[in-house]
Amino acid sequence: MKPDFSKGLVPAIVVDQSTNQVLMLAYMNEEAYSKTLETKQTWFFSRSRNELWNKGATSGNIQKVTSMHLDCDHDTLLVHVIPAGPACHTGETSCFFQEIDVNPDENLDVNPSILDEVMAEVEKRKQVKVENSYTNYLFDKGVDKIGKKVIEEAGEVVIAAKNEDKEEIVNEISDLIYHSFVLMADQGVSLQDVKRELTKRFSKKGNSKGDRPEIKEW
């Protein structure tokens, strides 16, 4: 059983025998494959130079082949090796050393003044109309439309919570805050007014909350 070279080259994934670390990806033609089997060292075909090359022939970082496996379609090789040195021309052990952040939002530096900036932008929209602005659309429709959106978003927050969907809760609360800000701006209430009220409440120890006098603390 051998690779299907009918289309020319097949990719060869090279893995360190002892660590299972992927070292590199290169390509073999039928001749490179035969020389790899014959010498028990990795041989590849360089697409840029259009020639065969023996890994480590000039650098000394040869790769002793310990096993080779074909994938189910016979068009990809998995080659386990004992490397004599780094696989990458940069000197790194593996060619795959540049990590891509797959969760960029989680690593985003949070802007501590983002709420103030969002509110400022909403208040600016009240003063200056911008074409195709959703915020201006809400202001034009008035308190009934804005209030309806606040109620709608509050309901979606609860639904997300019932579904125990953290990501959706975050999204819906963000929508609720935004629409609440539009309502505040429409009614002439500033974020500073709300901060002042929260500061007053939080500073009062033993303050009862609404119709639940038995609740004494935050």
C-alpha positions as CSV (number, residue, x, y, z in Angstrom):
1,M,0.0,0.0,0.0
2,K,1.4,3.4,-1.0
3,P,0.3,7.0,-1.4
4,D,-1.8,8.0,-4.5
5,F,0.6,10.1,-6.5
6,S,-1.8,10.4,-9.4
7,K,-2.2,14.1,-8.7
8,G,1.5,14.7,-8.2
9,L,2.4,15.7,-4.6
10,V,1.0,14.5,-1.3
11,P,1.4,16.4,2.0
12,A,3.5,14.8,4.7
13,I,2.9,15.7,8.3
14,V,6.0,15.2,10.3
15,V,5.6,14.3,14.0
16,D,8.2,13.9,16.8
17,Q,8.1,10.2,17.8
18,S,8.8,10.9,21.5
19,T,6.6,14.0,22.1
20,N,3.9,13.7,19.4
21,Q,4.6,17.4,18.5
22,V,3.8,18.3,14.9
23,L,7.2,19.5,13.6
24,M,6.4,20.5,10.0
25,L,4.4,20.0,6.9
26,A,6.1,19.3,3.6
27,Y,5.3,17.5,0.3
28,M,6.5,14.3,-1.3
29,N,6.4,13.1,-4.8
30,E,6.9,9.4,-5.6
31,E,10.7,9.7,-5.8
32,A,10.9,11.5,-2.4
33,Y,8.7,8.9,-0.9
34,S,10.9,6.1,-2.3
35,K,14.1,7.7,-1.0
36,T,12.5,8.2,2.4
37,L,11.8,4.5,2.6
38,E,15.2,3.6,1.3
39,T,17.3,5.9,3.6
40,K,14.9,6.0,6.6
41,Q,15.4,9.8,6.5
42,T,12.8,12.3,5.4
43,W,13.0,13.4,1.8
44,F,10.6,16.0,0.3
45,F,10.0,17.8,-2.9
46,S,10.5,21.6,-2.9
47,R,7.7,23.4,-4.8
48,S,9.7,26.6,-4.8
49,R,13.0,25.1,-6.0
50,N,11.3,22.4,-8.0
51,E,13.7,19.7,-6.7
52,L,14.1,17.0,-4.1
53,W,15.6,17.8,-0.8
54,N,16.8,15.7,2.2
55,K,15.8,17.3,5.5
56,G,19.0,18.2,7.4
57,A,21.4,17.5,4.5
58,T,23.0,20.9,5.0
59,S,22.0,21.9,8.6
60,G,22.6,18.4,10.1
61,N,19.0,18.5,11.5
62,I,18.1,15.2,9.9
63,Q,14.9,13.3,10.8
64,K,15.2,9.5,11.3
65,V,11.9,7.9,10.2
66,T,10.4,5.4,12.7
67,S,7.0,4.9,11.1
68,M,4.7,6.1,8.3
69,H,0.9,6.0,8.0
70,L,-1.5,6.8,5.2
71,D,-4.8,8.5,5.7
72,C,-8.1,6.9,4.5
73,D,-7.9,8.5,1.1
74,H,-4.3,7.5,0.5
75,D,-3.4,11.2,-0.2
76,T,-1.7,12.3,3.0
77,L,1.2,10.9,5.0
78,L,1.8,11.0,8.7
79,V,5.5,10.5,9.3
80,H,6.9,9.8,12.8
81,V,10.6,10.7,13.2
82,I,13.4,11.1,15.7
83,P,14.7,14.6,15.0
84,A,18.4,15.4,15.3
85,G,17.6,19.1,15.7
86,P,15.0,21.8,15.1
87,A,12.6,21.2,12.2
88,C,12.1,24.9,11.4
89,H,14.6,27.0,9.5
90,T,14.1,29.7,12.1
91,G,15.7,27.5,14.8
92,E,12.3,26.7,16.4
93,T,11.7,23.0,17.3
94,S,8.5,23.1,15.2
95,C,7.4,25.2,12.3
96,F,4.1,25.7,14.1
97,F,5.3,28.1,16.8
98,Q,3.2,31.1,15.9
99,E,0.0,30.9,18.0
100,I,-3.3,32.3,16.6
101,D,-5.6,33.7,19.2
102,V,-8.9,31.8,18.6
103,N,-10.7,33.7,21.4
104,P,-9.8,37.3,20.7
105,D,-12.9,38.7,22.5
106,E,-11.9,36.9,25.7
107,N,-8.5,38.5,25.7
108,L,-9.7,42.0,24.8
109,D,-8.6,44.7,27.2
110,V,-11.8,46.0,28.7
111,N,-12.3,49.7,28.4
112,P,-13.2,50.9,32.0
113,S,-15.1,53.9,30.6
114,I,-17.0,52.0,27.9
115,L,-20.4,52.7,29.5
116,D,-19.7,56.5,29.7
117,E,-18.5,56.4,26.0
118,V,-21.6,54.5,24.9
119,M,-23.9,57.0,26.7
120,A,-22.0,59.9,25.3
121,E,-22.5,58.6,21.8
122,V,-26.2,58.1,22.4
123,E,-26.6,61.6,23.7
124,K,-24.6,62.9,20.7
125,R,-27.1,61.2,18.4
126,K,-29.9,63.0,20.1
127,Q,-28.3,66.3,19.2
128,V,-27.0,65.4,15.8
129,K,-28.8,63.2,13.3
130,V,-26.8,60.6,11.4
131,E,-28.1,59.0,8.2
132,N,-29.2,55.4,8.8
133,S,-28.6,55.6,12.5
134,Y,-30.7,53.2,14.5
135,T,-30.4,55.4,17.6
136,N,-31.8,58.4,15.6
137,Y,-34.6,56.1,14.4
138,L,-35.5,55.3,18.0
139,F,-35.4,59.0,19.0
140,D,-37.7,59.8,16.1
141,K,-40.2,57.1,17.1
142,G,-40.3,58.4,20.7
143,V,-40.8,56.9,24.1
144,D,-43.4,54.3,23.2
145,K,-41.0,52.6,20.7
146,I,-38.0,53.0,23.0
147,G,-39.9,51.7,25.9
148,K,-41.2,48.7,23.9
149,K,-37.6,47.8,23.0
150,V,-36.5,48.1,26.7
151,I,-39.2,45.7,27.7
152,E,-38.4,43.4,24.8
153,E,-34.7,43.3,25.6
154,A,-35.4,42.7,29.4
155,G,-37.6,39.7,28.4
156,E,-34.8,38.3,26.2
157,V,-32.4,38.6,29.1
158,V,-34.7,36.5,31.2
159,I,-35.1,33.9,28.4
160,A,-31.3,33.7,28.0
161,A,-31.0,33.1,31.8
162,K,-33.6,30.4,31.7
163,N,-31.7,28.7,28.9
164,E,-28.5,29.1,31.0
165,D,-26.7,30.5,28.0
166,K,-24.0,32.8,29.3
167,E,-22.9,34.2,25.9
168,E,-26.5,35.0,25.1
169,I,-27.1,36.6,28.5
170,V,-24.1,38.9,27.9
171,N,-25.4,39.8,24.4
172,E,-28.9,40.5,25.7
173,I,-27.8,42.5,28.7
174,S,-25.6,44.6,26.4
175,D,-28.7,45.3,24.2
176,L,-30.8,46.1,27.3
177,I,-28.2,48.6,28.6
178,Y,-28.0,50.3,25.2
179,H,-31.7,50.7,24.9
180,S,-31.9,51.8,28.5
181,F,-29.4,54.5,27.6
182,V,-31.5,55.6,24.7
183,L,-34.5,55.8,27.0
184,M,-32.5,57.8,29.5
185,A,-31.3,60.3,26.9
186,D,-34.8,60.6,25.6
187,Q,-36.0,61.5,29.1
188,G,-33.1,63.8,29.9
189,V,-31.6,61.4,32.4
190,S,-27.8,61.2,32.5
191,L,-25.6,58.3,33.4
192,Q,-24.2,60.6,36.1
193,D,-27.7,60.8,37.6
194,V,-27.8,57.0,37.8
195,K,-24.3,56.7,39.2
196,R,-25.2,59.3,41.8
197,E,-28.2,57.3,42.9
198,L,-26.3,54.0,43.0
199,T,-23.6,55.7,45.1
200,K,-26.2,57.0,47.5
201,R,-27.8,53.6,47.8
202,F,-24.6,51.7,48.2
203,S,-23.2,54.1,50.9
204,K,-26.3,53.5,53.1
205,K,-25.7,50.5,55.2
206,G,-28.8,48.7,56.3
207,N,-30.9,50.4,53.6
208,S,-34.1,48.5,52.9
209,K,-34.9,47.8,49.3
210,G,-38.4,48.6,48.0
211,D,-41.2,46.3,49.3
212,R,-38.7,43.9,50.9
213,P,-37.9,45.5,54.3
214,E,-36.3,42.2,55.5
215,I,-33.5,42.8,53.0
216,K,-31.0,45.0,54.8
217,E,-27.9,44.8,52.7
218,W,-26.8,44.7,49.0
